[in-house]
Amino acid sequence: MSAVYDRIGVGYAARRRPDPRIGARIAAAVGEGRVLNVGAGTGSYEPIGAVAVEPSSTMIAQRTNGNVCVQAVAERLPFPDGAFDVALAVITLHHWPDLAAGLRELRRVSARQVVVTFDRAVHDRHWIFDYAPVPNALPPLDAIGLPNVEVVEVPHDCTDRFLVAPWRYPEEFLDPAARAAMSGLALLDEHIVDWAMARLAADLRSGEWARRHGHLLDLHTYDVGLRILS
């Protein structure tokens, strides 16, 4: 079973710790019932008692919450129709080879679906994309087919360090360990990343980054495009 996180997921749990403020918003959207977490990774934002599906053995090995985890892919969920009340998918859709098939499977096995993803137009305004040519595999929100869209601003001290979370801390991107937990950068050719980080480091030294983005340093939360769909 091929899984991209078998290659880039080592040590992922240490950097991608669920943020309790984001977690509270996700929990409210999920509500009560039998929950299936698809593309579950290490179990971030996963309710206790949920069933998880994750294709990567590297990620499964880092799970600690005690929930049952099945190694499988979103496009072929090994459960009968209507087995769950809620299917949850958190920051995972952009890794699914066949989005339409995966979404059909979520609908097949659950009465409700909750998807955490990004509004790609807002996401791509993050300043990191001025430096690193990260391919945008995020699906448009209307392709997901869920009617309710909730904006979730990301706090500056968010404990979940996904790609656009360090919006107030440009120096963090210069740390290879931090970048290793950001799939968009981890999947880029290392020569391209080195070139991009050299440009960022130069702009930090010269004050160019502060001239262009220094207004972010006064903010406590920021809209980087994070959305909860239900």
N, C-alpha and C positions, 0 to 999 in steps of 0.2 A: 504494500500500500504506500504510494508516494505521498509525501507530506513535506511542504516547504519548511516547516518548523523543525523537522528532523535535522536540518542543516543550520538554521539560525536561532533555534530555541534554547540552546544551552545557557543556563543561568538566567533565563527569562523571568522567573518568579521573583527574583531579588529586585528587579527594576520595575516590574509591572505590578506593583501592589495595589489592590483595589482602593480607590479613594472613597471614604465613607459618605461624603456629600453626594458624589455621583451615584454611589451605591444606593443611597436612600431614594433617589429619584427613580432608579431602575426598579427597586423593590416595590415602590408604589405602583408603577406601571404593570408589573407582573401580578401583584395581588396574591390571592390564595389559590391552592389547587395543586394538581400534579404537574410538575414542571420538567420539561426537557430542555437542556442547554446544549445547543448545537454549535460546533466549532468552539468547544468550551475551553481549550487551552489548559492552563493550570488551575482553572476554577474561579477566576475573578468574577465577582458579582453573582455568583451562583448560589441560590438558596440551599440551605441544608435540607437534605432529603430529596433533592432533585436528581434526575438521571442525566448523565453527561454523555455527549458524543464528541470524540476528538480523533482525527486521523494520525496525529504524530505521537509516536512512542516516546520521543524526547520530552514532549509536553506532559504526557500522561505520567511519566516518572517523577515530575515535579509537583504533582497534586497532593494535597495534604488534608482536604476537607472531609474525607471519608465517604463521599458520595460514590455510588456506582458509576463507573465510566466505561463506555463501550468504544472500542476502536473501530470507527466507521466514518463515512463521509456524508455530508449533507444531502448529496444527490441520491443516496441509497440508504435511507434510515431503516434499521432492522426492527421496526415496530409495526403493529397492526394499526389500521385506520382508527383515529379517534382515541388513541391510547393515553393522551395527555390533555390536560386543561389548557396549558400554555406552553408554547415553544418559544424559547429565548435564544437570540443570536446577538452576541456582543462584539462589535468591531471585528467582524470576521467575513462579511459578505464579499469584500474585495479580493479575498483569497479563493473563493469558490470557482472552480473551472466552468461550471454550468449554473449560473445564477438562477435562471428560470426553473431548472429542474430542482434545485435546492429549495426554492420558495414553494414550489408545488408540494414537495415532501413535508415542509413545515405545516402547510395547510392540511395535508392529508392526515397527519398524526395528531393534530391539536385543534381545539376549538378556537383558541386565540393565539395570536403571534405578537411578540414584542421584539423589535429589532433596534439595536443601538448601532448607529453608523454616523456618517458625516454628510452634511450638505456640501457637495464638492465645490460649488462656487465660492462659498465662504471659506472652506478649508484651504483652498488654493491661494487665498489672499495672505496666508501666513508668510512672514518674511523669509523663512528658511528656503522657500522655493525660488527666491531671488539668487540663491547660491547653489543649491543642489537640484539637478534635473530629475526629480523623483517622478516616475511614471504614475499617472492618476488612473487607478483601476476602480475607483469608487463608483458604484452604480448611481445614476440619478435617483432622487427620492421617489419620483413618480413611477419608476420601474419596480419598486418594492410592493406597491399596491396596498398600503395601509393608510387609513384616512387621517389618523391623528398624528401630528408632528409637534414634538415638544422641544423647545430650545433649551440646551443645558450649557450655561457658561462654565468655563473651566477655571477653577481657582489657581492663583499663581503658585501655590504650594501643593498642588495636586500630587498625590503619592503615586499615581498611575502615570508613568512617564512615556506615554505614547508620543508619536512623532511631533505633534503640534502642541503638546502639553507644556514644554518649557518656553512658552511665548515670551516670558519676562527674563529668561536666563540664557542668553546666547552662548555664554562660555560652556554651558553643559554640552553643546553639540561638539565641542572640541575633544570630549572625552570618548575614546573608543569603546569603553564599557557601556556608556550611555547609548551610543549609536547602535550597539549590538542588539539592544532591546527595541529598536525602532525599525520595523520591517522594511519600510520604504528606503532607508539608508543602508540597512544590512544587506539588501539584495542588489544594491548598485555595485558596479565595478569599483574595486578599492582605489584605483588610480583616479577615477572621477571624484570619489569622495575626498581623497587627499587634496585634489585641486580645489574643490569647493570649500573645504575647511581652511585651506591656506588663504583663500579670499576672505572668508569670514574673520579669521584671525587678524588679517591685515586691516580690515575695517574696524575691528575692535580697538586695535592699537592706535589707529589714526583718528578715531572719534567719528568716523563716517556712519557706523551702525547707530550710534547714539543720536547723531544728527537726524537720521531718517526714522528711527524707531524709538527714540528715548521717551516719547509720551507714554509708552507701555509701562514704564517703570513706576508710574503713579497709580496704576490700576491694580485692583485686587482680584477681579475676575474678568474674563475676556471671552468673547464668542469666537471660537475657532472652528465652528461648524458642527460641533457635536449635537446629535439629535436622537431622541427616543421616538420611535414610530410604533404605533399600536392600533 
